[in-house]
């Protein structure tokens, strides 16, 4: 499940994301499940 263990196929993910990806290539999964928009980093940090 999820493909092979090559570095191109590995990505840290919690169980729900990993299960939804299955054997789907990462770029296809990212198109289907895009990251939410985030605010830019604060300059005050």
Backbone torsions as a table, in degrees:
resi	resn	phi	psi	omega
1	UNK	NA	130.9	174.9
2	UNK	88.6	3.1	177.7
3	UNK	91.9	-165.5	-175.9
4	UNK	-86.6	-177.3	-177.4
5	UNK	-101.2	22.6	177.2
6	UNK	-69.7	154.8	-178.6
7	UNK	-59.2	-32.2	178.5
8	UNK	-65.1	-22.2	-176.4
9	UNK	-100.6	-13.7	-175.6
10	UNK	-90.5	138.4	175.5
11	UNK	-153.6	136.0	177.4
12	UNK	-65.6	131.8	-179.6
13	UNK	-157.3	148.3	174.2
14	UNK	-79.9	168.1	-170.5
15	UNK	-54.3	-42.9	-177.1
16	UNK	-63.7	-46.0	178.8
17	UNK	-64.7	-43.6	-179.6
18	UNK	-62.1	-41.0	179.3
19	UNK	-67.0	-38.9	-179.3
20	UNK	-69.7	-27.2	179.2
21	UNK	-76.1	-43.0	-178.0
22	UNK	55.8	-126.2	-179.5
23	UNK	-97.4	8.3	-178.3
24	UNK	-68.0	136.8	175.7
25	UNK	-59.0	146.8	-175.2
26	UNK	-58.1	-42.5	-179.0
27	UNK	-64.0	-35.4	177.0
28	UNK	-69.3	-41.5	178.8
29	UNK	-62.3	-41.5	179.3
30	UNK	-64.1	-34.1	176.1
31	UNK	-67.4	-39.1	-178.3
32	UNK	-75.6	-34.2	-178.7
33	UNK	-126.9	73.9	-177.1
34	UNK	-66.4	153.1	176.4
35	UNK	-68.6	143.7	177.1
36	UNK	-66.8	151.8	176.8
37	UNK	-65.0	140.6	179.6
38	UNK	-121.2	151.7	174.9
39	UNK	-70.1	146.5	177.3
40	UNK	-64.4	154.5	179.1
41	UNK	-59.3	145.8	179.3
42	UNK	-77.8	140.5	175.1
43	UNK	-74.6	-14.8	-178.6
44	UNK	-74.8	-11.1	-179.8
45	UNK	-69.6	NA	NA
